[in-house]
Amino acid sequence: MFLLLGCVDPGVLDIAGADPDETGGAEAGDSGEPDTGETAGDASWNRFVDGRADAMDALAEPVAVCVERLDTVEPLFGGCYDWHSAVHGHFALLAASRAGGSESWAALVDERLTSEAIAGETSALRLGRPSEVPYGYAWLLRLVVERRAQGLFDLDAIGLIAADALSGWLARLSDGQRIGAVHANDYGNYSWALVNLWAWAEDTGDVERAAALVDLARELRELPCDLRSELTNEANFFPACLMRAHALATILPDDEVEAWLTDELPDEFPLAPVTAITSAHVSGLNFSRAWGLWSLYEATGDERWRSMVQTHVEWHLDHPEYWAENYDAYAHWVPQFGVYALALSGTD
């Protein structure tokens, strides 16, 4: 299906499943086999799930290469072309291992997270990295949560610095700035900061901060962002309204999510993968769309959202020219977006 790096056998990674004509299958009883009740969509999804670990390994290969590079002079996150990409590179390697990929990816991160490197990064963060707020700091909190899932807490001090900085950023936004940030399709996206800060607060037991973030999510719910706008939004790496859906479906209590979805979900949403990659940033959009689509599937149980996750992820995995073959444009960051998409969909 999709090309791979290194010596992995492409036949192992048939995550996209059979040809669409094959997934329809014969009618029940035509084959003489008992009807298991599995639909064509379920069969295709199960093949996707069966290939997830191998796909994780394929995506992790270019991530490992970039994490070990010395592209910038930094205490810890100096690879992957820039600081924030190195941060989510470390996250992706841990997530790939935890989701069934090779244990070597986590081992590589373990080797890099020396006490000296962490101390240096902590000092640098105390001085501040204003250009990384909110985007890079949000990814840093995602990394801290993933590290804690290993049972390791060596990044907790770094996480607290980032959390305080993000909390301050959210608090300082004027009403107009907040609306702009909600609709931002790039580094300034409000929902990405909110969902990762909340995840960190929940994981670390910061009850007061988590409750305040739920209140912010309720305010976010009242800000308009029509999901149908994503049908024509192919300009950057974040789908703003799907990112909002990702945050709301993750943070709000279930009953509030249900009420919100009743009001906002469109009856028709024919969102197809982006196939015309017009810029380097657009190459991340299929994977980041999958984050929001998965949250909608988890909230509704409606398989149309799951199907869209699958088609978006499969298309991009089948085109490594947009995630593995050009370091400066794609390979230093897009695979990490793919790992996160697969890690989220692994919760089914």
VENZI-V648944 format. One record per pair of residues at least 6 apart in sequence whose ideal C-beta (glycine too) atoms are under 8 Angstrom apart, sorted by sequence separation. I is the first residue (numbers start at 0). GAP is how many residues later the second one is. D is the distance in whole Angstrom. If there is no record, write none. Layout:
i=I gap=GAP d=D
i=I gap=GAP d=D
//
This chain:
i=3 gap=6 d=6
i=16 gap=6 d=7
i=28 gap=6 d=7
i=71 gap=6 d=5
i=76 gap=6 d=5
i=79 gap=6 d=4
i=95 gap=6 d=7
i=96 gap=6 d=6
i=146 gap=6 d=8
i=183 gap=6 d=7
i=199 gap=6 d=8
i=200 gap=6 d=8
i=232 gap=6 d=6
i=276 gap=6 d=5
i=295 gap=6 d=7
i=296 gap=6 d=7
i=315 gap=6 d=6
i=316 gap=6 d=8
i=323 gap=6 d=7
i=324 gap=6 d=7
i=2 gap=7 d=7
i=27 gap=7 d=4
i=70 gap=7 d=6
i=71 gap=7 d=8
i=76 gap=7 d=8
i=78 gap=7 d=5
i=96 gap=7 d=8
i=128 gap=7 d=7
i=146 gap=7 d=7
i=147 gap=7 d=8
i=180 gap=7 d=5
i=181 gap=7 d=8
i=232 gap=7 d=7
i=315 gap=7 d=6
i=322 gap=7 d=5
i=323 gap=7 d=5
i=1 gap=8 d=8
i=37 gap=8 d=8
i=69 gap=8 d=5
i=70 gap=8 d=6
i=77 gap=8 d=6
i=96 gap=8 d=5
i=97 gap=8 d=7
i=128 gap=8 d=8
i=131 gap=8 d=8
i=146 gap=8 d=5
i=147 gap=8 d=8
i=172 gap=8 d=6
i=179 gap=8 d=8
i=180 gap=8 d=7
i=181 gap=8 d=5
i=200 gap=8 d=4
i=201 gap=8 d=5
i=232 gap=8 d=8
i=248 gap=8 d=5
i=251 gap=8 d=7
i=273 gap=8 d=6
i=296 gap=8 d=4
i=321 gap=8 d=5
i=322 gap=8 d=7
i=0 gap=9 d=7
i=3 gap=9 d=6
i=68 gap=9 d=8
i=69 gap=9 d=7
i=70 gap=9 d=7
i=71 gap=9 d=8
i=73 gap=9 d=6
i=76 gap=9 d=4
i=79 gap=9 d=5
i=95 gap=9 d=5
i=96 gap=9 d=4
i=180 gap=9 d=4
i=181 gap=9 d=7
i=200 gap=9 d=4
i=229 gap=9 d=5
i=247 gap=9 d=7
i=295 gap=9 d=4
i=296 gap=9 d=4
i=320 gap=9 d=8
i=68 gap=10 d=4
i=70 gap=10 d=5
i=71 gap=10 d=7
i=75 gap=10 d=8
i=76 gap=10 d=5
i=78 gap=10 d=7
i=96 gap=10 d=8
i=229 gap=10 d=8
i=1 gap=11 d=7
i=67 gap=11 d=6
i=68 gap=11 d=7
i=70 gap=11 d=7
i=71 gap=11 d=7
i=93 gap=11 d=7
i=143 gap=11 d=5
i=228 gap=11 d=8
i=229 gap=11 d=6
i=273 gap=11 d=5
i=293 gap=11 d=7
i=322 gap=11 d=4
i=323 gap=11 d=7
i=0 gap=12 d=6
i=66 gap=12 d=5
i=73 gap=12 d=7
i=92 gap=12 d=4
i=93 gap=12 d=5
i=142 gap=12 d=7
i=143 gap=12 d=7
i=177 gap=12 d=6
i=180 gap=12 d=8
i=196 gap=12 d=8
i=197 gap=12 d=6
i=200 gap=12 d=6
i=228 gap=12 d=6
i=229 gap=12 d=6
i=247 gap=12 d=6
i=248 gap=12 d=8
i=273 gap=12 d=6
i=292 gap=12 d=5
i=293 gap=12 d=8
i=296 gap=12 d=7
i=321 gap=12 d=7
i=322 gap=12 d=5
i=0 gap=13 d=5
i=1 gap=13 d=8
i=65 gap=13 d=5
i=66 gap=13 d=6
i=76 gap=13 d=7
i=92 gap=13 d=6
i=272 gap=13 d=5
i=292 gap=13 d=8
i=0 gap=14 d=7
i=1 gap=14 d=7
i=65 gap=14 d=4
i=71 gap=14 d=8
i=143 gap=14 d=7
i=226 gap=14 d=5
i=0 gap=15 d=5
i=24 gap=15 d=6
i=65 gap=15 d=7
i=70 gap=15 d=8
i=92 gap=15 d=6
i=93 gap=15 d=6
i=143 gap=15 d=4
i=197 gap=15 d=4
i=224 gap=15 d=6
i=225 gap=15 d=6
i=226 gap=15 d=7
i=292 gap=15 d=5
i=293 gap=15 d=5
i=322 gap=15 d=6
i=23 gap=16 d=5
i=92 gap=16 d=5
i=196 gap=16 d=6
i=197 gap=16 d=7
i=224 gap=16 d=4
i=292 gap=16 d=5
i=22 gap=17 d=4
i=62 gap=17 d=8
i=172 gap=17 d=8
i=22 gap=18 d=8
i=24 gap=18 d=7
i=139 gap=18 d=7
i=140 gap=18 d=6
i=143 gap=18 d=8
i=226 gap=18 d=7
i=270 gap=18 d=7
i=289 gap=18 d=8
i=315 gap=18 d=8
i=65 gap=19 d=7
i=66 gap=19 d=6
i=89 gap=19 d=5
i=139 gap=19 d=7
i=193 gap=19 d=6
i=197 gap=19 d=7
i=224 gap=19 d=5
i=288 gap=19 d=8
i=289 gap=19 d=5
i=292 gap=19 d=7
i=22 gap=20 d=6
i=65 gap=20 d=7
i=169 gap=20 d=8
i=22 gap=21 d=5
i=140 gap=21 d=6
i=222 gap=21 d=8
i=316 gap=21 d=7
i=66 gap=22 d=4
i=89 gap=22 d=7
i=139 gap=22 d=5
i=140 gap=22 d=6
i=193 gap=22 d=6
i=270 gap=22 d=8
i=289 gap=22 d=5
i=315 gap=22 d=7
i=65 gap=23 d=6
i=66 gap=23 d=6
i=89 gap=23 d=8
i=169 gap=23 d=7
i=193 gap=23 d=7
i=288 gap=23 d=5
i=289 gap=23 d=5
i=168 gap=24 d=7
i=169 gap=24 d=7
i=219 gap=24 d=6
i=136 gap=25 d=4
i=140 gap=25 d=7
i=286 gap=25 d=7
i=312 gap=25 d=7
i=16 gap=26 d=8
i=17 gap=26 d=7
i=62 gap=26 d=5
i=66 gap=26 d=7
i=193 gap=26 d=7
i=285 gap=26 d=4
i=286 gap=26 d=7
i=16 gap=27 d=5
i=165 gap=27 d=5
i=169 gap=27 d=7
i=219 gap=27 d=7
i=220 gap=27 d=6
i=285 gap=27 d=7
i=136 gap=28 d=6
i=137 gap=28 d=7
i=219 gap=28 d=6
i=312 gap=28 d=5
i=17 gap=29 d=7
i=62 gap=29 d=5
i=63 gap=29 d=6
i=136 gap=29 d=5
i=190 gap=29 d=7
i=285 gap=29 d=6
i=286 gap=29 d=6
i=311 gap=29 d=8
i=312 gap=29 d=7
i=16 gap=30 d=4
i=62 gap=30 d=6
i=165 gap=30 d=8
i=166 gap=30 d=7
i=189 gap=30 d=7
i=216 gap=30 d=6
i=285 gap=30 d=4
i=15 gap=31 d=8
i=16 gap=31 d=6
i=165 gap=31 d=5
i=216 gap=31 d=6
i=220 gap=31 d=7
i=264 gap=31 d=7
i=14 gap=32 d=7
i=15 gap=32 d=7
i=59 gap=32 d=7
i=132 gap=32 d=6
i=133 gap=32 d=6
i=308 gap=32 d=7
i=312 gap=32 d=7
i=13 gap=33 d=7
i=14 gap=33 d=6
i=58 gap=33 d=7
i=59 gap=33 d=6
i=62 gap=33 d=8
i=124 gap=33 d=6
i=132 gap=33 d=7
i=282 gap=33 d=8
i=112 gap=34 d=8
i=162 gap=34 d=6
i=216 gap=34 d=4
i=217 gap=34 d=7
i=14 gap=35 d=8
i=15 gap=35 d=8
i=121 gap=35 d=5
i=125 gap=35 d=6
i=133 gap=35 d=5
i=216 gap=35 d=5
i=220 gap=35 d=8
i=260 gap=35 d=8
i=264 gap=35 d=7
i=268 gap=35 d=8
i=14 gap=36 d=3
i=59 gap=36 d=4
i=75 gap=36 d=7
i=117 gap=36 d=6
i=121 gap=36 d=6
i=124 gap=36 d=5
i=132 gap=36 d=5
i=133 gap=36 d=8
i=308 gap=36 d=6
i=13 gap=37 d=6
i=14 gap=37 d=7
i=58 gap=37 d=7
i=75 gap=37 d=7
i=117 gap=37 d=7
i=120 gap=37 d=6
i=124 gap=37 d=7
i=127 gap=37 d=7
i=162 gap=37 d=6
i=213 gap=37 d=6
i=226 gap=37 d=7
i=270 gap=37 d=6
i=12 gap=38 d=6
i=162 gap=38 d=7
i=181 gap=38 d=7
i=212 gap=38 d=7
i=213 gap=38 d=7
i=217 gap=38 d=7
i=226 gap=38 d=7
i=227 gap=38 d=5
i=230 gap=38 d=8
i=260 gap=38 d=6
i=272 gap=38 d=6
i=11 gap=39 d=8
i=14 gap=39 d=7
i=55 gap=39 d=8
i=56 gap=39 d=7
i=114 gap=39 d=8
i=117 gap=39 d=8
i=121 gap=39 d=7
i=213 gap=39 d=8
i=220 gap=39 d=6
i=226 gap=39 d=6
i=230 gap=39 d=7
i=260 gap=39 d=6
i=268 gap=39 d=8
i=271 gap=39 d=7
i=272 gap=39 d=5
i=282 gap=39 d=4
i=305 gap=39 d=8
i=14 gap=40 d=5
i=55 gap=40 d=4
i=67 gap=40 d=7
i=117 gap=40 d=7
i=230 gap=40 d=6
i=233 gap=40 d=5
i=274 gap=40 d=7
i=282 gap=40 d=7
i=12 gap=41 d=4
i=59 gap=41 d=6
i=63 gap=41 d=6
i=66 gap=41 d=7
i=75 gap=41 d=4
i=112 gap=41 d=6
i=158 gap=41 d=6
i=181 gap=41 d=5
i=227 gap=41 d=7
i=229 gap=41 d=6
i=257 gap=41 d=7
i=11 gap=42 d=5
i=12 gap=42 d=6
i=59 gap=42 d=7
i=62 gap=42 d=8
i=66 gap=42 d=8
i=74 gap=42 d=6
i=75 gap=42 d=7
i=112 gap=42 d=7
i=166 gap=42 d=7
i=182 gap=42 d=7
i=226 gap=42 d=7
i=233 gap=42 d=7
i=256 gap=42 d=5
i=272 gap=42 d=4
i=305 gap=42 d=8
i=55 gap=43 d=5
i=162 gap=43 d=8
i=181 gap=43 d=6
i=272 gap=43 d=7
i=55 gap=44 d=7
i=56 gap=44 d=5
i=63 gap=44 d=6
i=67 gap=44 d=8
i=74 gap=44 d=8
i=75 gap=44 d=7
i=76 gap=44 d=7
i=105 gap=44 d=7
i=178 gap=44 d=6
i=233 gap=44 d=7
i=236 gap=44 d=5
i=12 gap=45 d=6
i=55 gap=45 d=4
i=56 gap=45 d=5
i=59 gap=45 d=5
i=66 gap=45 d=7
i=74 gap=45 d=3
i=75 gap=45 d=4
i=158 gap=45 d=7
i=177 gap=45 d=7
i=235 gap=45 d=5
i=236 gap=45 d=7
i=242 gap=45 d=7
i=245 gap=45 d=5
i=249 gap=45 d=6
i=276 gap=45 d=5
i=7 gap=46 d=7
i=52 gap=46 d=7
i=74 gap=46 d=4
i=82 gap=46 d=7
i=162 gap=46 d=7
i=169 gap=46 d=7
i=191 gap=46 d=7
i=235 gap=46 d=7
i=236 gap=46 d=8
i=237 gap=46 d=8
i=238 gap=46 d=6
i=241 gap=46 d=8
i=245 gap=46 d=4
i=248 gap=46 d=4
i=282 gap=46 d=7
i=51 gap=47 d=7
i=52 gap=47 d=4
i=73 gap=47 d=7
i=234 gap=47 d=7
i=236 gap=47 d=4
i=237 gap=47 d=8
i=241 gap=47 d=6
i=244 gap=47 d=5
i=248 gap=47 d=7
i=282 gap=47 d=5
i=286 gap=47 d=7
i=293 gap=47 d=7
i=51 gap=48 d=7
i=52 gap=48 d=5
i=56 gap=48 d=8
i=74 gap=48 d=7
i=83 gap=48 d=6
i=90 gap=48 d=7
i=97 gap=48 d=7
i=155 gap=48 d=7
i=184 gap=48 d=7
i=233 gap=48 d=6
i=236 gap=48 d=6
i=242 gap=48 d=7
i=243 gap=48 d=8
i=245 gap=48 d=8
i=7 gap=49 d=7
i=74 gap=49 d=6
i=82 gap=49 d=6
i=86 gap=49 d=6
i=93 gap=49 d=7
i=188 gap=49 d=5
i=190 gap=49 d=7
i=197 gap=49 d=8
i=235 gap=49 d=7
i=238 gap=49 d=6
i=241 gap=49 d=7
i=242 gap=49 d=6
i=245 gap=49 d=5
i=248 gap=49 d=7
i=279 gap=49 d=4
i=283 gap=49 d=7
i=287 gap=49 d=6
i=290 gap=49 d=7
i=294 gap=49 d=8
i=297 gap=49 d=7
i=7 gap=50 d=6
i=73 gap=50 d=7
i=184 gap=50 d=6
i=185 gap=50 d=5
i=237 gap=50 d=6
i=238 gap=50 d=5
i=241 gap=50 d=3
i=244 gap=50 d=6
i=248 gap=50 d=4
i=279 gap=50 d=6
i=283 gap=50 d=5
i=286 gap=50 d=4
i=290 gap=50 d=6
i=293 gap=50 d=5
i=83 gap=51 d=6
i=87 gap=51 d=4
i=90 gap=51 d=5
i=94 gap=51 d=6
i=97 gap=51 d=6
i=134 gap=51 d=8
i=144 gap=51 d=8
i=184 gap=51 d=4
i=185 gap=51 d=6
i=188 gap=51 d=7
i=191 gap=51 d=6
i=194 gap=51 d=6
i=198 gap=51 d=7
i=233 gap=51 d=7
i=236 gap=51 d=6
i=240 gap=51 d=8
i=241 gap=51 d=7
i=244 gap=51 d=6
i=282 gap=51 d=5
i=286 gap=51 d=5
i=289 gap=51 d=4
i=293 gap=51 d=5
i=83 gap=52 d=3
i=86 gap=52 d=5
i=90 gap=52 d=4
i=93 gap=52 d=5
i=97 gap=52 d=7
i=134 gap=52 d=4
i=184 gap=52 d=7
i=185 gap=52 d=6
i=190 gap=52 d=4
i=194 gap=52 d=4
i=197 gap=52 d=7
i=4 gap=53 d=7
i=7 gap=53 d=8
i=82 gap=53 d=6
i=86 gap=53 d=5
i=89 gap=53 d=6
i=93 gap=53 d=6
i=133 gap=53 d=8
i=134 gap=53 d=7
i=184 gap=53 d=5
i=190 gap=53 d=5
i=193 gap=53 d=5
i=197 gap=53 d=5
i=238 gap=53 d=6
i=283 gap=53 d=5
i=286 gap=53 d=7
i=287 gap=53 d=8
i=290 gap=53 d=6
i=3 gap=54 d=5
i=87 gap=54 d=7
i=133 gap=54 d=7
i=134 gap=54 d=7
i=137 gap=54 d=5
i=141 gap=54 d=5
i=144 gap=54 d=5
i=183 gap=54 d=7
i=184 gap=54 d=7
i=188 gap=54 d=6
i=286 gap=54 d=5
i=289 gap=54 d=7
i=5 gap=55 d=6
i=83 gap=55 d=6
i=87 gap=55 d=7
i=90 gap=55 d=5
i=93 gap=55 d=8
i=133 gap=55 d=7
i=137 gap=55 d=5
i=140 gap=55 d=5
i=144 gap=55 d=6
i=147 gap=55 d=6
i=184 gap=55 d=5
i=190 gap=55 d=6
i=191 gap=55 d=8
i=194 gap=55 d=5
i=289 gap=55 d=7
i=1 gap=56 d=7
i=4 gap=56 d=4
i=86 gap=56 d=6
i=93 gap=56 d=7
i=133 gap=56 d=8
i=136 gap=56 d=8
i=140 gap=56 d=6
i=143 gap=56 d=6
i=147 gap=56 d=8
i=183 gap=56 d=6
i=190 gap=56 d=4
i=194 gap=56 d=6
i=3 gap=57 d=8
i=4 gap=57 d=6
i=134 gap=57 d=7
i=137 gap=57 d=8
i=138 gap=57 d=7
i=141 gap=57 d=7
i=182 gap=57 d=5
i=190 gap=57 d=8
i=193 gap=57 d=7
i=133 gap=58 d=7
i=134 gap=58 d=8
i=137 gap=58 d=4
i=140 gap=58 d=7
i=144 gap=58 d=5
i=181 gap=58 d=7
i=133 gap=59 d=4
i=137 gap=59 d=7
i=140 gap=59 d=4
i=143 gap=59 d=8
i=229 gap=59 d=7
i=181 gap=62 d=6
i=185 gap=95 d=7
i=236 gap=100 d=8
i=141 gap=198 d=8
i=98 gap=240 d=8
i=88 gap=243 d=8
i=91 gap=243 d=7
i=95 gap=243 d=5
i=98 gap=243 d=6
i=88 gap=244 d=8
i=91 gap=244 d=4
i=94 gap=244 d=5
i=98 gap=244 d=5
i=87 gap=245 d=7
i=90 gap=245 d=7
i=94 gap=245 d=7
i=97 gap=245 d=8
i=80 gap=246 d=7
i=99 gap=246 d=8
i=80 gap=247 d=7
i=84 gap=247 d=5
i=88 gap=247 d=6
i=91 gap=247 d=4
i=95 gap=247 d=8
i=98 gap=247 d=5
i=84 gap=248 d=4
i=87 gap=248 d=4
i=90 gap=248 d=8
i=91 gap=248 d=7
i=94 gap=248 d=5
i=90 gap=249 d=8
i=81 gap=250 d=8
i=80 gap=251 d=4
i=84 gap=251 d=7
i=79 gap=252 d=5
i=80 gap=252 d=7
i=87 gap=252 d=8
i=79 gap=253 d=7
i=58 gap=258 d=8
i=57 gap=259 d=7
i=44 gap=261 d=6
i=61 gap=261 d=7
i=65 gap=261 d=7
i=70 gap=261 d=8
i=40 gap=262 d=6
i=44 gap=262 d=8
i=47 gap=262 d=5
i=54 gap=262 d=6
i=61 gap=262 d=5
i=60 gap=263 d=8
i=58 gap=264 d=7
i=40 gap=265 d=8
i=44 gap=265 d=6
i=47 gap=265 d=8
i=61 gap=265 d=8
i=65 gap=265 d=7
i=40 gap=266 d=6
i=43 gap=266 d=7
i=47 gap=266 d=7
i=64 gap=266 d=8
i=65 gap=266 d=5
i=61 gap=269 d=4
i=61 gap=270 d=8
i=62 gap=272 d=5
i=61 gap=273 d=5
i=62 gap=273 d=6
i=59 gap=275 d=7
i=58 gap=276 d=4
i=62 gap=276 d=7
i=58 gap=277 d=8
i=58 gap=279 d=5
i=59 gap=279 d=7
i=58 gap=280 d=5
i=54 gap=283 d=8
i=55 gap=283 d=6
i=58 gap=283 d=7
i=55 gap=286 d=6
i=54 gap=287 d=6
i=55 gap=287 d=8
i=51 gap=290 d=5
i=51 gap=293 d=7
i=51 gap=294 d=6
i=16 gap=297 d=8
i=48 gap=297 d=8
i=14 gap=298 d=8
i=15 gap=298 d=4
i=14 gap=299 d=7
i=48 gap=299 d=7
i=15 gap=301 d=7
i=14 gap=302 d=6
i=15 gap=302 d=6
i=0 gap=313 d=8
i=1 gap=315 d=4
i=4 gap=315 d=8
i=0 gap=316 d=7
i=1 gap=316 d=4
i=3 gap=316 d=7
i=0 gap=317 d=6
i=1 gap=317 d=7
i=2 gap=317 d=5
i=1 gap=318 d=6
i=4 gap=319 d=6
i=2 gap=321 d=8
//
